Amino acid sequence: MATHYNRRKHLAIAFSLVAPFVFFFCLVFLWPAIRVVELSFTNGPLIGEGEWVGLENYRRILTDNLFYTSLKNNGYFILLTVVPTTVLALTIALLVNRLSGRLQAAMLALFFLPYILPVSVVTMIWTWMLDFQFGILQPAFAFFTGKPVPVFKDPYWVMPMVAVVTIWWTNGFNVLLFIAGLRNVPQELYEAAALDGANSRQQFRRVTWPLLWPVTALVLTLQLILQLKIFDQVYLMSEGGPFNSSYVLLLMVYREAFQLNHGGYASAIALVLFVVIMVVSVLQFQVLKVRGAR
Amino acid sequence: MSTARRIENSILTILTIVGAALWIFPLYWAFVTSIRSEDRVVSEQAGLIPDEFNLASYIDVLFNTRLLNWYMNSIVTSVIITVVVIVSGMMCAYALSQMRFPGRRLLYGVVLASFMVPTQALVVTQFILMNSLGFINTWAGIILPQLIVPVVIIVYKQFFDAVPKEMREAVVLDGGGEYTLLFKVYLPLNWGITTALAIITFIMAWNQFLWPFLVVTTEDMMTIPVGITQVNDAFGVFYARLMSVALLGAMPVALAYLVFQRRVTEAVMISSGVKG
Protein backbone atom coordinates (compact mmCIF):
# COMPACT_ATOMS: atom_id res chain seq x y z
CA MET A 1 0.00 0.00 0.00
CA ALA A 2 2.75 2.40 1.00
CA THR A 3 4.80 1.63 -2.10
CA HIS A 4 1.71 2.04 -4.22
CA TYR A 5 1.15 5.45 -2.68
CA ASN A 6 4.82 6.39 -3.14
CA ARG A 7 4.72 5.28 -6.75
CA ARG A 8 1.74 7.52 -7.43
CA LYS A 9 3.38 10.41 -5.64
CA HIS A 10 6.58 9.84 -7.65
CA LEU A 11 4.61 9.94 -10.89
CA ALA A 12 2.72 13.06 -9.85
CA ILE A 13 6.00 14.83 -9.11
CA ALA A 14 7.55 13.69 -12.39
CA PHE A 15 4.56 14.93 -14.37
CA SER A 16 4.53 18.24 -12.52
CA LEU A 17 8.20 18.72 -13.47
CA VAL A 18 7.66 18.13 -17.16
CA ALA A 19 4.24 19.84 -17.27
CA PRO A 20 5.36 23.44 -18.02
CA PHE A 21 7.49 22.42 -21.00
CA VAL A 22 4.94 19.92 -22.30
CA PHE A 23 2.18 22.53 -22.04
CA PHE A 24 4.08 25.17 -24.03
CA PHE A 25 5.27 22.53 -26.47
CA CYS A 26 1.76 21.30 -27.25
CA LEU A 27 0.39 24.84 -27.50
CA VAL A 28 2.94 26.63 -29.70
CA PHE A 29 4.75 23.75 -31.41
CA LEU A 30 2.70 20.57 -31.76
CA TRP A 31 -0.66 22.22 -32.45
CA PRO A 32 0.70 24.65 -35.09
CA ALA A 33 2.60 21.73 -36.65
CA ILE A 34 -0.60 19.70 -37.03
CA ARG A 35 -2.53 22.74 -38.23
CA VAL A 36 0.03 23.66 -40.89
CA VAL A 37 -0.34 20.21 -42.48
CA GLU A 38 -4.11 20.49 -42.34
CA LEU A 39 -4.13 24.03 -43.72
CA SER A 40 -1.88 23.06 -46.64
CA PHE A 41 -4.75 20.93 -48.04
CA THR A 42 -7.19 23.86 -48.06
CA ASN A 43 -7.57 27.09 -50.00
CA GLY A 44 -8.05 29.02 -46.74
CA PRO A 45 -6.98 32.63 -46.23
CA LEU A 46 -4.64 33.52 -43.35
CA ILE A 47 -7.52 34.14 -40.96
CA GLY A 48 -10.81 32.37 -41.61
CA GLU A 49 -12.20 29.17 -43.05
CA GLY A 50 -11.18 27.55 -46.30
CA GLU A 51 -12.31 24.58 -48.34
CA TRP A 52 -10.56 21.25 -48.66
CA VAL A 53 -8.74 21.16 -51.99
CA GLY A 54 -6.66 18.02 -51.58
CA LEU A 55 -3.25 18.23 -53.24
CA GLU A 56 -4.14 21.30 -55.30
CA ASN A 57 -1.67 23.57 -53.43
CA TYR A 58 1.19 21.14 -53.99
CA ARG A 59 0.32 20.81 -57.65
CA ARG A 60 0.33 24.59 -57.88
CA ILE A 61 3.79 24.78 -56.29
CA LEU A 62 5.15 22.53 -59.02
CA THR A 63 3.89 24.88 -61.71
CA ASP A 64 4.80 28.11 -59.92
CA ASN A 65 7.79 29.78 -61.56
CA LEU A 66 8.43 31.85 -58.47
CA PHE A 67 8.91 28.64 -56.50
CA TYR A 68 11.67 27.48 -58.84
CA THR A 69 13.25 30.95 -58.79
CA SER A 70 13.23 30.88 -54.99
CA LEU A 71 14.62 27.37 -54.86
CA LYS A 72 17.38 28.34 -57.28
CA ASN A 73 18.20 31.44 -55.25
CA ASN A 74 18.31 29.41 -52.05
CA GLY A 75 20.75 27.04 -53.76
CA TYR A 76 22.85 29.92 -55.10
CA PHE A 77 22.97 31.49 -51.66
CA ILE A 78 24.16 28.20 -50.17
CA LEU A 79 26.96 28.02 -52.76
CA LEU A 80 27.96 31.56 -51.88
CA THR A 81 28.02 31.07 -48.12
CA VAL A 82 28.45 27.54 -46.77
CA VAL A 83 31.89 26.54 -48.01
CA PRO A 84 33.40 30.07 -48.02
CA THR A 85 32.38 30.71 -44.41
CA THR A 86 33.70 27.31 -43.33
CA VAL A 87 37.10 27.89 -44.97
CA LEU A 88 37.29 31.44 -43.63
CA ALA A 89 36.31 30.36 -40.12
CA LEU A 90 38.89 27.58 -40.11
CA THR A 91 41.60 29.98 -41.25
CA ILE A 92 40.70 32.53 -38.59
CA ALA A 93 40.48 29.82 -35.92
CA LEU A 94 43.95 28.52 -36.81
CA LEU A 95 45.37 32.06 -36.68
CA VAL A 96 43.67 32.93 -33.38
CA ASN A 97 44.49 29.59 -31.79
CA ARG A 98 48.25 30.23 -32.25
CA LEU A 99 48.02 33.23 -29.95
CA SER A 100 47.74 33.04 -26.20
CA GLY A 101 46.41 34.91 -23.19
CA ARG A 102 44.82 38.33 -23.53
CA LEU A 103 45.78 38.80 -27.16
CA GLN A 104 43.93 35.60 -28.07
CA ALA A 105 40.87 36.58 -26.04
CA ALA A 106 40.84 40.04 -27.63
CA MET A 107 41.18 38.73 -31.19
CA LEU A 108 38.48 36.12 -30.61
CA ALA A 109 36.15 38.80 -29.19
CA LEU A 110 36.65 41.01 -32.26
CA PHE A 111 35.92 38.18 -34.68
CA PHE A 112 32.94 36.95 -32.64
CA LEU A 113 31.26 40.27 -31.80
CA PRO A 114 29.17 40.66 -35.00
CA TYR A 115 27.45 37.34 -34.26
CA ILE A 116 25.65 38.73 -31.21
CA LEU A 117 24.24 41.75 -33.07
CA PRO A 118 20.56 41.91 -34.06
CA VAL A 119 20.16 41.28 -37.78
CA SER A 120 18.70 44.71 -38.48
CA VAL A 121 21.71 46.41 -36.88
CA VAL A 122 23.92 44.41 -39.26
CA THR A 123 21.88 45.26 -42.34
CA MET A 124 21.66 48.96 -41.41
CA ILE A 125 25.44 49.21 -41.04
CA TRP A 126 26.11 47.43 -44.33
CA THR A 127 23.44 49.35 -46.19
CA TRP A 128 25.29 52.49 -45.11
CA MET A 129 28.70 51.11 -46.07
CA LEU A 130 27.35 50.09 -49.48
CA ASP A 131 25.26 53.24 -50.04
CA PHE A 132 25.28 54.13 -53.73
CA GLN A 133 26.29 57.76 -53.19
CA PHE A 134 28.17 57.94 -49.92
CA GLY A 135 29.07 54.33 -49.03
CA ILE A 136 32.66 53.86 -47.93
CA LEU A 137 32.93 50.66 -49.99
CA GLN A 138 31.80 52.24 -53.24
CA PRO A 139 35.35 53.33 -54.25
CA ALA A 140 36.20 49.62 -54.29
CA PHE A 141 33.32 48.93 -56.68
CA ALA A 142 34.32 51.91 -58.78
CA PHE A 143 37.86 50.57 -58.92
CA PHE A 144 36.83 47.13 -60.17
CA THR A 145 33.79 47.92 -62.29
CA GLY A 146 34.57 51.49 -63.31
CA LYS A 147 31.51 52.99 -61.61
CA PRO A 148 29.61 52.86 -58.30
CA VAL A 149 27.12 49.99 -58.03
CA PRO A 150 23.71 50.17 -56.28
CA VAL A 151 24.39 46.66 -54.99
CA PHE A 152 20.97 45.82 -53.56
CA LYS A 153 19.22 47.04 -56.69
CA ASP A 154 21.46 45.10 -59.05
CA PRO A 155 20.40 41.52 -59.94
CA TYR A 156 24.02 40.50 -60.41
CA TRP A 157 25.40 41.88 -57.14
CA VAL A 158 22.51 41.43 -54.73
CA MET A 159 23.02 37.79 -53.71
CA PRO A 160 26.83 37.94 -53.43
CA MET A 161 26.56 41.03 -51.23
CA VAL A 162 23.84 39.52 -49.02
CA ALA A 163 26.19 36.54 -48.72
CA VAL A 164 29.11 38.77 -47.70
CA VAL A 165 26.98 40.46 -45.05
CA THR A 166 25.72 37.10 -43.79
CA ILE A 167 29.23 35.70 -43.55
CA TRP A 168 30.42 38.78 -41.66
CA TRP A 169 27.49 38.47 -39.29
CA THR A 170 27.59 34.72 -38.54
CA ASN A 171 31.21 33.70 -39.10
CA GLY A 172 32.17 34.23 -35.44
CA PHE A 173 30.00 31.30 -34.44
CA ASN A 174 31.91 28.97 -36.79
CA VAL A 175 35.25 30.33 -35.60
CA LEU A 176 34.24 29.46 -32.07
CA LEU A 177 33.31 25.89 -33.00
CA PHE A 178 36.67 25.41 -34.74
CA ILE A 179 38.52 26.86 -31.74
CA ALA A 180 36.71 24.38 -29.49
CA GLY A 181 37.68 21.60 -31.91
CA LEU A 182 41.33 22.70 -31.97
CA ARG A 183 41.46 22.81 -28.18
CA ASN A 184 40.22 19.23 -28.07
CA VAL A 185 43.24 17.99 -30.06
CA PRO A 186 45.58 16.45 -27.45
CA GLN A 187 48.85 18.40 -27.19
CA GLU A 188 50.88 15.15 -26.95
CA LEU A 189 50.04 14.34 -30.56
CA TYR A 190 51.83 17.50 -31.72
CA GLU A 191 54.79 16.74 -29.51
CA ALA A 192 55.01 13.21 -30.89
CA ALA A 193 54.72 14.50 -34.45
CA ALA A 194 57.41 17.12 -33.79
CA LEU A 195 59.72 14.42 -32.37
CA ASP A 196 59.21 12.44 -35.56
CA GLY A 197 60.37 15.52 -37.45
CA ALA A 198 57.03 16.59 -38.92
CA ASN A 199 56.95 20.21 -40.08
CA SER A 200 53.97 22.43 -39.39
CA ARG A 201 52.25 21.62 -42.68
CA GLN A 202 52.60 17.88 -42.07
CA GLN A 203 51.36 18.36 -38.52
CA PHE A 204 48.24 20.07 -39.84
CA ARG A 205 47.57 17.38 -42.45
CA ARG A 206 48.32 14.37 -40.28
CA VAL A 207 47.20 15.50 -36.83
CA THR A 208 44.96 18.56 -36.83
CA TRP A 209 42.83 17.95 -39.89
CA PRO A 210 41.75 14.32 -39.21
CA LEU A 211 40.78 15.26 -35.64
CA LEU A 212 39.07 18.44 -36.80
CA TRP A 213 36.95 16.72 -39.41
CA PRO A 214 33.96 16.04 -37.10
CA VAL A 215 33.79 19.77 -36.23
CA THR A 216 34.06 20.67 -39.91
CA ALA A 217 31.18 18.33 -40.67
CA LEU A 218 29.17 19.95 -37.89
CA VAL A 219 29.88 23.46 -39.18
CA LEU A 220 28.96 22.50 -42.75
CA THR A 221 25.70 20.88 -41.64
CA LEU A 222 24.66 23.73 -39.35
CA GLN A 223 25.47 26.32 -42.03
CA LEU A 224 23.62 24.48 -44.76
CA ILE A 225 20.45 24.28 -42.67
CA LEU A 226 20.80 27.85 -41.46
CA GLN A 227 21.26 29.27 -44.96
CA LEU A 228 18.27 27.33 -46.30
CA LYS A 229 16.15 29.26 -43.79
CA ILE A 230 17.43 32.68 -44.85
CA PHE A 231 14.85 35.44 -44.60
CA ASP A 232 15.79 38.38 -42.35
CA GLN A 233 18.78 39.75 -44.28
CA VAL A 234 17.15 39.39 -47.67
CA TYR A 235 13.94 41.00 -46.51
CA LEU A 236 15.77 43.91 -44.87
CA MET A 237 18.28 44.60 -47.63
CA SER A 238 16.53 43.83 -50.92
CA GLU A 239 13.00 42.52 -50.17
CA GLY A 240 13.63 39.75 -52.66
CA GLY A 241 14.36 42.07 -55.55
CA PRO A 242 15.35 43.31 -57.97
CA PHE A 243 13.24 41.24 -60.40
CA ASN A 244 13.00 38.45 -57.80
CA SER A 245 16.75 37.91 -58.06
CA SER A 246 16.99 37.47 -54.29
CA TYR A 247 13.58 35.86 -53.73
CA VAL A 248 13.92 32.88 -51.37
CA LEU A 249 11.52 30.21 -50.09
CA LEU A 250 10.84 31.72 -46.67
CA LEU A 251 10.20 35.09 -48.26
CA MET A 252 7.66 33.35 -50.49
CA VAL A 253 5.94 31.89 -47.41
CA TYR A 254 5.82 35.37 -45.87
CA ARG A 255 4.45 37.04 -49.02
CA GLU A 256 1.80 34.41 -49.65
CA ALA A 257 0.60 34.27 -46.02
CA PHE A 258 0.91 37.81 -44.76
CA GLN A 259 0.65 39.99 -47.82
CA LEU A 260 -1.47 38.00 -50.28
CA ASN A 261 -3.57 36.31 -47.57
CA HIS A 262 -3.11 32.78 -48.99
CA GLY A 263 -2.85 30.79 -45.76
CA GLY A 264 -3.29 27.42 -47.41
CA TYR A 265 -0.78 27.92 -50.20
CA ALA A 266 1.77 29.48 -47.81
CA SER A 267 1.42 26.43 -45.52
CA ALA A 268 2.13 24.11 -48.41
CA ILE A 269 5.32 26.05 -49.31
CA ALA A 270 6.37 26.08 -45.65
CA LEU A 271 5.98 22.30 -45.55
CA VAL A 272 8.01 21.87 -48.72
CA LEU A 273 10.74 24.00 -47.16
CA PHE A 274 10.51 21.88 -44.04
CA VAL A 275 10.88 18.65 -46.02
CA VAL A 276 13.81 20.08 -48.02
CA ILE A 277 15.59 21.00 -44.79
CA MET A 278 14.98 17.61 -43.20
CA VAL A 279 16.09 15.68 -46.30
CA VAL A 280 19.19 17.81 -46.77
CA SER A 281 20.22 17.56 -43.14
CA VAL A 282 19.74 13.79 -42.96
CA LEU A 283 21.53 13.23 -46.29
CA GLN A 284 24.38 15.53 -45.52
CA PHE A 285 24.84 14.08 -42.07
CA GLN A 286 25.10 10.58 -43.56
CA VAL A 287 27.52 11.64 -46.28
CA LEU A 288 29.76 13.49 -43.85
CA LYS A 289 29.68 10.60 -41.40
CA VAL A 290 30.79 8.14 -44.07
CA ARG A 291 33.60 10.38 -45.26
CA GLY A 292 34.64 11.13 -41.71
CA ALA A 293 34.85 7.45 -40.85
CA ARG A 294 37.42 6.75 -43.53
CA MET B 1 63.46 28.70 -32.23
CA SER B 2 65.11 29.54 -35.53
CA THR B 3 65.05 33.09 -36.89
CA ALA B 4 62.95 32.01 -39.86
CA ARG B 5 60.39 30.49 -37.53
CA ARG B 6 60.30 33.63 -35.41
CA ILE B 7 59.75 35.88 -38.42
CA GLU B 8 56.98 33.58 -39.65
CA ASN B 9 55.32 33.75 -36.23
CA SER B 10 55.45 37.54 -36.10
CA ILE B 11 54.03 37.83 -39.59
CA LEU B 12 51.12 35.53 -38.71
CA THR B 13 50.41 37.50 -35.53
CA ILE B 14 50.41 40.80 -37.39
CA LEU B 15 48.19 39.25 -40.04
CA THR B 16 45.71 38.17 -37.35
CA ILE B 17 45.61 41.63 -35.77
CA VAL B 18 45.13 43.34 -39.13
CA GLY B 19 42.41 40.81 -40.01
CA ALA B 20 40.58 41.43 -36.74
CA ALA B 21 40.81 45.19 -37.23
CA LEU B 22 39.33 44.89 -40.73
CA TRP B 23 36.65 42.53 -39.41
CA ILE B 24 35.48 45.02 -36.80
CA PHE B 25 35.77 47.99 -39.16
CA PRO B 26 32.01 48.12 -40.00
CA LEU B 27 31.22 48.68 -36.31
CA TYR B 28 33.96 51.27 -36.01
CA TRP B 29 32.65 53.05 -39.08
CA ALA B 30 29.10 52.98 -37.72
CA PHE B 31 30.38 54.60 -34.54
CA VAL B 32 32.37 57.28 -36.36
CA THR B 33 29.32 58.06 -38.50
CA SER B 34 27.03 58.22 -35.47
CA ILE B 35 29.06 60.96 -33.75
CA ARG B 36 29.15 63.20 -36.81
CA SER B 37 26.59 65.74 -37.92
CA GLU B 38 24.44 64.68 -40.88
CA ASP B 39 26.15 67.29 -43.07
CA ARG B 40 29.59 66.07 -42.17
CA VAL B 41 28.65 62.42 -42.84
CA VAL B 42 28.02 63.09 -46.52
CA SER B 43 30.69 65.76 -47.01
CA GLU B 44 33.81 65.26 -49.09
CA GLN B 45 36.13 65.85 -46.14
CA ALA B 46 34.70 63.09 -43.95
CA GLY B 47 37.74 60.92 -43.28
CA LEU B 48 38.26 57.62 -41.47
CA ILE B 49 39.28 59.29 -38.23
CA PRO B 50 36.62 60.75 -35.88
CA ASP B 51 36.90 64.50 -36.25
CA GLU B 52 33.77 65.53 -34.44
CA PHE B 53 32.02 64.49 -31.25
CA ASN B 54 28.45 65.36 -31.97
CA LEU B 55 25.76 63.58 -29.96
CA ALA B 56 22.88 65.36 -31.68
CA SER B 57 21.76 62.26 -33.57
CA TYR B 58 21.74 60.12 -30.41
CA ILE B 59 19.60 62.69 -28.62
CA ASP B 60 17.35 62.96 -31.64
CA VAL B 61 16.66 59.22 -31.91
CA LEU B 62 16.17 58.86 -28.14
CA PHE B 63 13.44 61.50 -28.05
CA ASN B 64 11.98 61.52 -31.53
CA THR B 65 11.45 57.80 -32.07
CA ARG B 66 9.80 55.08 -30.00
CA LEU B 67 13.23 53.72 -29.04
CA LEU B 68 12.47 53.75 -25.30
CA ASN B 69 9.26 51.83 -25.98
CA TRP B 70 11.16 49.26 -28.02
CA TYR B 71 13.76 48.88 -25.26
CA MET B 72 10.98 48.24 -22.77
CA ASN B 73 9.33 45.63 -25.02
CA SER B 74 12.63 43.90 -25.75
CA ILE B 75 13.74 43.84 -22.12
CA VAL B 76 10.43 42.55 -20.76
CA THR B 77 9.94 39.86 -23.41
CA SER B 78 13.57 38.70 -23.45
CA VAL B 79 13.75 38.44 -19.65
CA ILE B 80 10.48 36.51 -19.41
CA ILE B 81 11.53 34.18 -22.25
CA THR B 82 14.89 33.54 -20.58
CA VAL B 83 13.40 32.80 -17.15
CA VAL B 84 10.64 30.52 -18.47
CA VAL B 85 12.93 28.68 -20.90
CA ILE B 86 15.59 28.05 -18.24
CA VAL B 87 13.23 27.05 -15.41
CA SER B 88 10.89 24.87 -17.49
CA GLY B 89 13.85 23.34 -19.35
CA MET B 90 15.69 22.57 -16.13
CA MET B 91 12.62 20.95 -14.55
CA CYS B 92 11.92 18.85 -17.62
CA ALA B 93 15.57 17.81 -17.95
CA TYR B 94 15.69 16.85 -14.28
CA ALA B 95 12.70 14.55 -14.62
CA LEU B 96 14.14 13.05 -17.82
CA SER B 97 17.52 12.50 -16.20
CA GLN B 98 16.68 11.42 -12.65
CA MET B 99 13.16 9.98 -12.61
CA ARG B 100 11.34 7.03 -14.14
CA PHE B 101 7.86 7.59 -15.53
CA PRO B 102 5.79 6.32 -18.46
CA GLY B 103 6.39 8.36 -21.60
CA ARG B 104 9.91 9.36 -20.57
CA ARG B 105 11.59 7.93 -23.65
CA LEU B 106 8.90 9.32 -25.92
CA LEU B 107 9.27 12.79 -24.38
CA TYR B 108 13.06 12.76 -24.82
CA GLY B 109 12.62 11.57 -28.40
CA VAL B 110 10.23 14.46 -29.04
CA VAL B 111 12.71 16.94 -27.53
CA LEU B 112 15.52 15.63 -29.75
CA ALA B 113 13.30 15.64 -32.84
CA SER B 114 11.99 19.16 -32.25
CA PHE B 115 15.60 20.32 -32.07
CA MET B 116 15.78 19.47 -35.79
CA VAL B 117 12.48 21.10 -36.81
CA PRO B 118 12.86 24.54 -38.41
CA THR B 119 10.39 26.70 -36.46
CA GLN B 120 10.16 29.04 -39.46
CA ALA B 121 7.93 26.41 -41.06
CA LEU B 122 5.40 26.96 -38.26
CA VAL B 123 5.09 30.76 -38.31
CA VAL B 124 1.91 30.79 -40.38
CA THR B 125 -0.10 28.63 -38.00
CA GLN B 126 1.56 30.11 -34.92
CA PHE B 127 0.28 33.45 -36.14
CA ILE B 128 -3.21 32.05 -36.63
CA LEU B 129 -3.10 30.62 -33.10
CA MET B 130 -1.92 33.90 -31.56
CA ASN B 131 -4.66 35.69 -33.45
CA SER B 132 -7.38 33.37 -32.11
CA LEU B 133 -6.00 33.83 -28.59
CA GLY B 134 -6.12 37.61 -29.08
CA PHE B 135 -2.35 37.91 -28.61
CA ILE B 136 -1.46 39.92 -31.74
CA ASN B 137 0.43 43.08 -30.69
CA THR B 138 0.93 41.85 -27.13
CA TRP B 139 3.94 40.75 -25.07
CA ALA B 140 2.31 37.32 -24.69
CA GLY B 141 2.17 37.00 -28.47
CA ILE B 142 5.86 37.84 -28.80
CA ILE B 143 6.86 35.52 -25.95
CA LEU B 144 4.85 32.32 -26.36
CA PRO B 145 6.32 30.81 -29.58
CA GLN B 146 9.84 31.55 -28.33
CA LEU B 147 9.46 29.37 -25.23
CA ILE B 148 10.47 26.14 -26.96
CA VAL B 149 14.27 25.84 -26.86
CA PRO B 150 14.95 22.09 -26.90
CA VAL B 151 18.73 22.49 -26.73
CA VAL B 152 18.41 23.82 -23.16
CA ILE B 153 16.82 20.54 -22.11
CA ILE B 154 19.40 18.48 -23.99
CA VAL B 155 22.32 20.32 -22.36
CA TYR B 156 20.80 20.25 -18.87
CA LYS B 157 20.10 16.52 -19.17
CA GLN B 158 23.76 15.85 -20.01
CA PHE B 159 24.89 17.83 -16.99
CA PHE B 160 22.34 16.24 -14.63
CA ASP B 161 23.29 12.77 -15.87
CA ALA B 162 26.88 13.50 -14.82
CA VAL B 163 26.03 14.40 -11.20
CA PRO B 164 27.29 11.59 -8.90
CA LYS B 165 24.50 9.43 -7.46
CA GLU B 166 25.88 9.78 -3.91
CA MET B 167 24.79 13.44 -3.83
CA ARG B 168 21.25 12.23 -4.35
CA GLU B 169 21.22 9.54 -1.70
CA ALA B 170 22.38 11.89 1.07
CA VAL B 171 19.43 14.21 0.46
CA VAL B 172 16.91 11.38 0.09
CA LEU B 173 18.04 9.92 3.46
CA ASP B 174 17.36 13.32 5.04
CA GLY B 175 13.82 13.09 3.72
CA GLY B 176 14.26 15.58 0.86
CA GLY B 177 11.95 15.28 -2.15
CA GLU B 178 12.65 15.70 -5.84
CA TYR B 179 12.06 19.46 -5.84
CA THR B 180 14.51 19.85 -2.93
CA LEU B 181 17.02 17.78 -4.88
CA LEU B 182 16.62 19.86 -8.01
CA PHE B 183 16.76 23.32 -6.45
CA LYS B 184 19.11 22.59 -3.51
CA VAL B 185 21.53 20.12 -5.12
CA TYR B 186 21.38 19.85 -8.92
CA LEU B 187 20.88 23.54 -9.64
CA PRO B 188 23.66 24.83 -7.31
CA LEU B 189 26.03 22.22 -8.77
CA ASN B 190 25.26 23.56 -12.24
CA TRP B 191 25.22 27.33 -11.75
CA GLY B 192 27.96 27.72 -14.36
CA ILE B 193 26.00 26.12 -17.18
CA THR B 194 22.79 27.80 -15.97
CA THR B 195 24.29 31.29 -16.34
CA ALA B 196 25.82 30.35 -19.68
CA LEU B 197 22.50 29.05 -21.04
CA ALA B 198 20.60 32.03 -19.61
CA ILE B 199 22.90 34.57 -21.27
CA ILE B 200 22.77 32.90 -24.65
CA THR B 201 18.96 32.46 -24.44
CA PHE B 202 18.65 36.15 -23.59
CA ILE B 203 20.83 37.19 -26.53
CA MET B 204 18.90 34.94 -28.93
CA ALA B 205 15.53 36.25 -27.68
CA TRP B 206 16.71 39.85 -27.91
CA ASN B 207 17.91 39.33 -31.49
CA GLN B 208 14.86 37.42 -32.73
CA PHE B 209 13.55 39.18 -35.82
CA LEU B 210 11.10 37.10 -37.85
CA TRP B 211 8.55 36.28 -35.17
CA PRO B 212 8.22 39.71 -33.48
CA PHE B 213 8.14 41.20 -36.99
CA LEU B 214 5.10 39.04 -37.82
CA VAL B 215 3.16 39.23 -34.58
CA VAL B 216 3.54 42.99 -34.00
CA THR B 217 1.99 45.51 -36.34
CA THR B 218 1.86 48.67 -34.22
CA GLU B 219 4.99 50.71 -33.67
CA ASP B 220 4.64 50.99 -29.89
CA MET B 221 4.67 47.19 -29.41
CA MET B 222 7.78 46.51 -31.51
CA THR B 223 10.99 45.06 -30.14
CA ILE B 224 14.39 46.64 -30.81
CA PRO B 225 15.36 44.60 -33.91
CA VAL B 226 12.01 45.30 -35.59
CA GLY B 227 11.56 48.86 -34.34
CA ILE B 228 14.88 50.24 -35.47
CA THR B 229 14.05 49.35 -39.07
CA GLN B 230 11.16 51.84 -38.84
CA VAL B 231 13.63 54.66 -38.24
CA ASN B 232 14.89 54.08 -41.75
CA ASP B 233 11.43 54.77 -43.16
CA ALA B 234 10.87 57.74 -40.90
CA PHE B 235 14.15 59.53 -41.58
CA GLY B 236 15.07 58.45 -45.08
CA VAL B 237 18.79 58.61 -45.63
CA PHE B 238 20.06 60.29 -42.49
CA TYR B 239 22.90 57.99 -41.75
CA ALA B 240 24.19 59.57 -38.52
CA ARG B 241 20.80 58.96 -36.96
CA LEU B 242 20.48 55.48 -38.47
CA MET B 243 23.88 54.49 -37.08
CA SER B 244 23.03 55.99 -33.69
CA VAL B 245 19.83 54.01 -33.42
CA ALA B 246 21.56 50.84 -34.67
CA LEU B 247 24.32 51.12 -32.07
CA LEU B 248 21.87 51.95 -29.29
CA GLY B 249 19.84 48.88 -30.29
CA ALA B 250 22.91 46.65 -30.25
CA MET B 251 24.29 48.00 -26.97
CA PRO B 252 22.51 45.75 -24.44
CA VAL B 253 23.59 42.50 -26.15
CA ALA B 254 27.05 43.83 -26.91
CA LEU B 255 27.50 44.73 -23.24
CA ALA B 256 26.09 41.37 -22.12
CA TYR B 257 28.63 39.67 -24.39
CA LEU B 258 31.61 41.77 -23.32
CA VAL B 259 30.83 41.33 -19.61
CA PHE B 260 30.11 37.59 -19.81
CA GLN B 261 32.44 36.82 -22.72
CA ARG B 262 33.73 33.49 -21.40
CA ARG B 263 30.25 32.28 -20.45
CA VAL B 264 28.90 33.14 -23.90
CA THR B 265 31.67 31.29 -25.73
CA GLU B 266 31.25 28.34 -23.36
CA ALA B 267 27.49 28.26 -23.95
CA VAL B 268 27.90 28.39 -27.73
CA MET B 269 30.40 25.53 -27.66
CA ILE B 270 28.35 23.36 -25.30
CA SER B 271 24.99 23.91 -26.98
CA SER B 272 26.38 22.96 -30.37
CA GLY B 273 27.88 19.80 -28.92
CA VAL B 274 31.59 20.39 -29.56
CA LYS B 275 32.36 20.55 -25.85
CA GLY B 276 30.60 18.76 -23.01
Interface residues (C-beta under 8 A of the other chain):
Chain A: H10 L11 I13 A14 F15 L17 V18 P20 F21 V22 F24 F25 L27 V28 F29 W31 P32 A33 R35 V36 L39 L46 I47 I92 L95 V96 R98 L99 L103 A105 A106 M107 L108 A109 L110 F111 F112 L113 P114 I116 L117 P118 V119 S120 V121 M124 I125 W126 W128 M129 D131 Q133 F134 I136 W168 F173 L176 L177 A180 G181 N184 V215 L218 L222 I225 L228 K229 F231 D232 L236 L250 V253 Y254 A257 F258 G263 A266 S267 A270 L271 L273 F274 I277 M278 S281
Chain B: N9 L12 T13 L15 T16 I17 G19 A20 A21 W23 I24 P26 L27 W29 A30 T33 V41 V42 V84 V87 S88 G89 M91 C92 Y94 A95 L96 M99 R100 F101 P102 R104 L107 V110 S114 M116 V117 P118 T119 Q120 A121 L122 V123 V124 T125 Q126 F127 I128 L129 N131 L144 P145 L147 I148 I153 G177 E178 Y179 L182 I203 W206 N207 F209 L210 L214 I224 P225 V226 I228 T229 N232 V237 Y239 L242 M243 V245 A246 L247 G249 A250 V253 A254 A256 Y257 L258 Q261 V264 T265 V268 M269 S272 G273 V274 K275
